[in-house]
Amino acid sequence: MAGRAVRRRRFLGGALCGAGAVALGLPLLESIGPVGASGRWARRARADAPVTPRRFVALVQCNGIDVARFWPEGPFGPLTVEAFSGATALAPLVDHRDRLLLPRGLHMVPSTPGLPGNSHMRGIGYALTAAPLAEGSKYASGPSIDQVIAAAGQGGGAPPLNLFVGTTEGGVLDHVSYLAPEQPAPIENNPWLVYQDLVGLEALDAEARARVIARRESVLDLVAEEYEALLAGPLSAADRDKLDYHFTLVRELETGLDAAGLVPFALPEDQVAAMASLDPETVGHDARFELVSALMLDLVAVALASGHARVATIQCGAASGGPVYTWGGMTHEYDHHTLSHGNTKEDESGEPIAGYLDRVHEIDRWYAGRFARLLDRLTSYVEPGAGTLLDSALALWINELSDGYTHDSRDLPWVMAGSCGGYFRTGEQLRVTAAAELANQLDAPHNKLLAAILNATGVTAAGGGPVTMFGDPAHCEPGELDVVKV
């Protein structure tokens, strides 16, 4: 399903419409009202306080972690600089510690023995649905929270961005997002197609397309005149800084796409429509994994800031799969899933891999850096009266397993960032289980955290009021995970 997820639509939430009707979205500005299709704006009335939307984004890592070196050191409670100074894989997140919440003791449900699928299938299928896999298809039997948030109108009318990095495996292993029972959401693994959608490239006239594609000119050049007019308008210093950051990030995205070879060469006019299905054969190759993951994270930040989407998922590699990591100082010889088992054969009939946990730890630390990149982008957007974009959002870094070697799904390595408008506690490593051992299945099922996320983003139950149950009632507990709330 990769390469088919992008919906052809204009960038929402305010736009600069320049030559060829390119639509370039703008972040929420305190000085002016929404920018319409004409490019005109109006000063915001003093009593017209901007409504800050709630956003949700999930970064998905697979194959489990090096449990012994993942979490920060020290006691539960406030996250300090010292907690990130040791061997913890979360060290790259130290500058964001005040916005983090680390829920310890969370376990994945359904945990009922004998349900369909293997551990990887169940882990990725359950992660955002808390619903068992269907016996035949092995797809999840319920919707995922990203789709529920969008369907409830909290997505601003736009569907989620469901993005994928790497090579797809086929079936449930590629999908964390579900539209409905046994209906995985289409995924997109080509950032160039996502970018086209963000800027409305298909709507450009022939001359503008030639400028952007054949000459590889920035779409920012197409709206330069209107951008200058906007800067000459009634903007605060904060809004000017925000626009400067937003446009800088857009140009960096374009530069990254060009470096990855994802911007196509000029197409004959009668083949322009073929751009919509463009999917370079090498976009999922390991050699592009690092760059494509960075582009996807940056695209999500631009989309959330501009209102193109309020909900997104980014899955990096298939569950029970993943690339061979040969970047960022890593020189691995085996793919991620193979490393997680410490043996050249999954059934352990091969040769032991010496130092495999050191390599798994390197991967965990790299993903912490990816998550930090996303948080850096989200905190760079300051919103009127609401702090940063991250403060009005929840960014979630998840894994389908904890210990990949044993296929354990207890004490899940899930990292939360952002309070979602003050709903969640932040700046803490928090015990969410009352059991003596963190790795247990006695309480703190992950479906209760999913219910809390739905309430934080403004979703209401069918009869009105807060969501009190999410997931399959036959396998899940009712209620929210109250301990994570303010």
WOBELMO-V512348 format. One record per backbone hydrogen bond with DSSP energy under -0.5 kcal/mol. NH is the residue of the N-H (numbers start at 1). CO is the residue of the C=O. E is the energy in kcal/mol with one decimal. If there is no record, write none. Layout:
nh:NH co:CO e:E
nh:NH co:CO e:E
This chain:
nh:3 co:187 e:-0.6
nh:4 co:1 e:-1.3
nh:4 co:187 e:-1.2
nh:5 co:187 e:-0.6
nh:9 co:7 e:-1.0
nh:15 co:35 e:-1.1
nh:16 co:24 e:-1.8
nh:17 co:15 e:-0.6
nh:18 co:16 e:-0.8
nh:18 co:22 e:-1.2
nh:19 co:222 e:-1.6
nh:21 co:18 e:-2.1
nh:22 co:19 e:-0.9
nh:23 co:199 e:-1.3
nh:24 co:16 e:-1.9
nh:24 co:22 e:-0.6
nh:25 co:23 e:-0.6
nh:26 co:14 e:-1.1
nh:28 co:305 e:-0.7
nh:33 co:42 e:-3.2
nh:36 co:34 e:-0.6
nh:36 co:40 e:-1.5
nh:39 co:36 e:-1.9
nh:44 co:31 e:-1.1
nh:48 co:45 e:-1.3
nh:49 co:47 e:-1.6
nh:52 co:50 e:-0.7
nh:53 co:51 e:-0.7
nh:55 co:392 e:-1.1
nh:56 co:310 e:-2.3
nh:57 co:394 e:-2.1
nh:58 co:312 e:-1.9
nh:59 co:396 e:-3.0
nh:60 co:58 e:-0.5
nh:60 co:314 e:-3.1
nh:61 co:59 e:-0.6
nh:61 co:398 e:-2.9
nh:65 co:402 e:-3.4
nh:67 co:65 e:-1.1
nh:69 co:66 e:-1.2
nh:70 co:67 e:-1.1
nh:71 co:67 e:-0.6
nh:73 co:83 e:-1.9
nh:77 co:429 e:-2.5
nh:79 co:427 e:-2.2
nh:80 co:78 e:-0.6
nh:84 co:80 e:-0.6
nh:84 co:81 e:-1.3
nh:85 co:82 e:-1.4
nh:89 co:69 e:-2.0
nh:90 co:70 e:-0.9
nh:91 co:88 e:-1.4
nh:92 co:89 e:-0.6
nh:93 co:90 e:-2.5
nh:94 co:91 e:-1.9
nh:96 co:93 e:-1.8
nh:97 co:94 e:-1.5
nh:99 co:96 e:-2.1
nh:100 co:97 e:-1.1
nh:101 co:416 e:-2.3
nh:102 co:428 e:-2.4
nh:103 co:101 e:-0.7
nh:103 co:414 e:-0.5
nh:104 co:102 e:-0.7
nh:104 co:430 e:-3.4
nh:106 co:103 e:-0.5
nh:107 co:444 e:-2.1
nh:108 co:409 e:-2.0
nh:115 co:112 e:-0.9
nh:122 co:118 e:-2.8
nh:123 co:119 e:-2.5
nh:124 co:120 e:-2.3
nh:125 co:121 e:-2.2
nh:126 co:122 e:-3.1
nh:127 co:123 e:-1.5
nh:129 co:126 e:-1.0
nh:130 co:126 e:-3.2
nh:134 co:139 e:-3.2
nh:138 co:134 e:-1.7
nh:141 co:132 e:-2.1
nh:144 co:178 e:-2.2
nh:145 co:128 e:-1.9
nh:148 co:144 e:-2.0
nh:149 co:145 e:-2.8
nh:150 co:146 e:-1.9
nh:151 co:147 e:-2.8
nh:152 co:148 e:-1.7
nh:153 co:150 e:-1.6
nh:154 co:149 e:-1.6
nh:155 co:150 e:-0.7
nh:156 co:153 e:-1.1
nh:158 co:155 e:-1.5
nh:161 co:311 e:-2.2
nh:162 co:160 e:-0.6
nh:163 co:161 e:-0.7
nh:163 co:313 e:-3.2
nh:164 co:188 e:-2.5
nh:165 co:315 e:-2.6
nh:173 co:170 e:-0.6
nh:174 co:171 e:-1.8
nh:175 co:172 e:-1.8
nh:179 co:183 e:-2.7
nh:180 co:183 e:-0.8
nh:182 co:140 e:-3.3
nh:183 co:180 e:-2.4
nh:185 co:177 e:-2.4
nh:188 co:162 e:-1.7
nh:191 co:189 e:-0.6
nh:193 co:190 e:-0.8
nh:194 co:190 e:-1.4
nh:195 co:191 e:-2.7
nh:196 co:192 e:-2.4
nh:197 co:193 e:-1.8
nh:198 co:194 e:-2.1
nh:199 co:195 e:-2.0
nh:200 co:196 e:-0.7
nh:200 co:197 e:-0.6
nh:201 co:196 e:-2.3
nh:203 co:200 e:-1.6
nh:204 co:201 e:-1.5
nh:209 co:205 e:-2.5
nh:210 co:206 e:-2.2
nh:211 co:207 e:-1.9
nh:212 co:208 e:-2.3
nh:213 co:209 e:-3.3
nh:214 co:209 e:-0.5
nh:214 co:210 e:-0.7
nh:215 co:210 e:-1.7
nh:217 co:211 e:-2.2
nh:221 co:218 e:-1.0
nh:222 co:218 e:-0.6
nh:222 co:219 e:-0.7
nh:223 co:219 e:-0.8
nh:223 co:220 e:-0.5
nh:224 co:221 e:-0.8
nh:227 co:223 e:-2.5
nh:228 co:224 e:-2.4
nh:229 co:225 e:-1.8
nh:230 co:226 e:-2.3
nh:231 co:227 e:-2.3
nh:232 co:228 e:-1.3
nh:233 co:230 e:-1.5
nh:235 co:233 e:-2.1
nh:240 co:236 e:-2.1
nh:241 co:237 e:-2.2
nh:242 co:238 e:-2.2
nh:243 co:239 e:-2.6
nh:244 co:240 e:-2.3
nh:245 co:241 e:-2.3
nh:246 co:242 e:-2.7
nh:247 co:243 e:-2.7
nh:248 co:244 e:-2.0
nh:249 co:245 e:-2.6
nh:250 co:246 e:-2.0
nh:251 co:247 e:-2.1
nh:252 co:248 e:-2.3
nh:253 co:249 e:-2.2
nh:254 co:250 e:-2.0
nh:255 co:251 e:-2.3
nh:256 co:252 e:-2.5
nh:257 co:253 e:-2.5
nh:258 co:254 e:-2.3
nh:259 co:255 e:-2.4
nh:260 co:256 e:-1.8
nh:261 co:258 e:-1.3
nh:262 co:257 e:-2.4
nh:263 co:257 e:-0.7
nh:264 co:262 e:-0.6
nh:271 co:268 e:-2.6
nh:272 co:269 e:-1.2
nh:274 co:271 e:-1.4
nh:275 co:272 e:-2.0
nh:276 co:273 e:-1.4
nh:277 co:274 e:-1.2
nh:278 co:275 e:-1.6
nh:283 co:280 e:-1.8
nh:285 co:282 e:-1.7
nh:288 co:285 e:-1.8
nh:289 co:286 e:-1.5
nh:292 co:288 e:-3.0
nh:293 co:289 e:-2.2
nh:294 co:290 e:-1.7
nh:295 co:291 e:-2.4
nh:296 co:292 e:-2.6
nh:297 co:293 e:-2.1
nh:298 co:294 e:-2.2
nh:299 co:295 e:-2.7
nh:300 co:296 e:-2.2
nh:301 co:297 e:-1.9
nh:302 co:298 e:-2.2
nh:303 co:299 e:-2.6
nh:304 co:300 e:-2.8
nh:305 co:301 e:-2.2
nh:306 co:302 e:-2.0
nh:307 co:303 e:-1.2
nh:308 co:303 e:-1.1
nh:309 co:303 e:-1.5
nh:312 co:56 e:-1.9
nh:313 co:161 e:-2.7
nh:314 co:58 e:-2.7
nh:315 co:163 e:-2.5
nh:316 co:60 e:-2.6
nh:316 co:314 e:-0.6
nh:317 co:165 e:-2.2
nh:317 co:315 e:-0.9
nh:318 co:167 e:-0.5
nh:319 co:173 e:-2.2
nh:321 co:318 e:-1.2
nh:325 co:323 e:-0.7
nh:326 co:324 e:-0.7
nh:330 co:327 e:-1.9
nh:332 co:325 e:-2.4
nh:336 co:323 e:-1.6
nh:337 co:321 e:-1.1
nh:339 co:335 e:-2.4
nh:340 co:336 e:-2.1
nh:341 co:337 e:-0.7
nh:341 co:338 e:-1.1
nh:342 co:338 e:-0.5
nh:342 co:339 e:-1.5
nh:343 co:338 e:-1.0
nh:344 co:351 e:-2.4
nh:348 co:345 e:-2.0
nh:353 co:342 e:-2.3
nh:354 co:352 e:-0.8
nh:356 co:353 e:-1.4
nh:358 co:355 e:-0.6
nh:359 co:355 e:-1.3
nh:360 co:356 e:-2.3
nh:361 co:357 e:-2.5
nh:362 co:358 e:-1.8
nh:363 co:359 e:-1.9
nh:364 co:360 e:-2.4
nh:365 co:361 e:-2.5
nh:366 co:362 e:-2.1
nh:367 co:363 e:-2.4
nh:368 co:364 e:-2.0
nh:369 co:365 e:-1.7
nh:370 co:366 e:-1.9
nh:371 co:367 e:-2.7
nh:372 co:368 e:-2.3
nh:373 co:369 e:-1.9
nh:374 co:370 e:-2.0
nh:375 co:371 e:-2.5
nh:376 co:372 e:-2.8
nh:377 co:373 e:-2.1
nh:378 co:374 e:-2.4
nh:379 co:375 e:-2.4
nh:380 co:376 e:-0.8
nh:380 co:377 e:-0.6
nh:381 co:378 e:-0.8
nh:382 co:380 e:-0.7
nh:383 co:381 e:-0.5
nh:383 co:387 e:-3.4
nh:386 co:383 e:-1.9
nh:387 co:383 e:-0.7
nh:389 co:378 e:-0.9
nh:389 co:381 e:-2.6
nh:390 co:378 e:-0.9
nh:392 co:388 e:-0.9
nh:392 co:389 e:-0.8
nh:393 co:390 e:-1.6
nh:394 co:55 e:-1.8
nh:395 co:417 e:-3.1
nh:396 co:57 e:-2.7
nh:397 co:415 e:-2.7
nh:398 co:59 e:-2.6
nh:398 co:396 e:-0.6
nh:400 co:61 e:-0.7
nh:402 co:408 e:-3.2
nh:404 co:65 e:-0.6
nh:404 co:402 e:-0.8
nh:407 co:403 e:-0.9
nh:408 co:403 e:-1.9
nh:412 co:106 e:-2.8
nh:414 co:412 e:-2.0
nh:415 co:397 e:-2.4
nh:416 co:101 e:-2.4
nh:417 co:395 e:-2.1
nh:418 co:99 e:-2.5
nh:420 co:390 e:-0.6
nh:420 co:393 e:-1.8
nh:421 co:391 e:-3.1
nh:422 co:391 e:-0.5
nh:423 co:419 e:-1.7
nh:424 co:419 e:-2.2
nh:425 co:484 e:-2.6
nh:427 co:100 e:-2.6
nh:428 co:100 e:-1.4
nh:429 co:77 e:-2.4
nh:430 co:102 e:-2.5
nh:430 co:428 e:-0.6
nh:432 co:104 e:-3.0
nh:432 co:430 e:-0.6
nh:433 co:104 e:-0.7
nh:440 co:438 e:-1.5
nh:446 co:107 e:-2.6
nh:448 co:445 e:-1.5
nh:449 co:445 e:-0.6
nh:450 co:446 e:-2.0
nh:451 co:447 e:-2.0
nh:452 co:448 e:-1.5
nh:453 co:449 e:-2.1
nh:454 co:450 e:-2.0
nh:455 co:451 e:-2.1
nh:456 co:452 e:-2.5
nh:457 co:453 e:-1.8
nh:458 co:455 e:-1.3
nh:459 co:454 e:-2.5
nh:461 co:465 e:-2.9
nh:464 co:461 e:-2.1
nh:472 co:130 e:-2.1
nh:473 co:471 e:-0.6
nh:475 co:472 e:-2.2
nh:476 co:472 e:-1.4
nh:479 co:468 e:-4.4
nh:481 co:448 e:-1.6
nh:482 co:480 e:-1.5
nh:484 co:481 e:-1.7
nh:485 co:482 e:-1.9
nh:486 co:423 e:-2.1
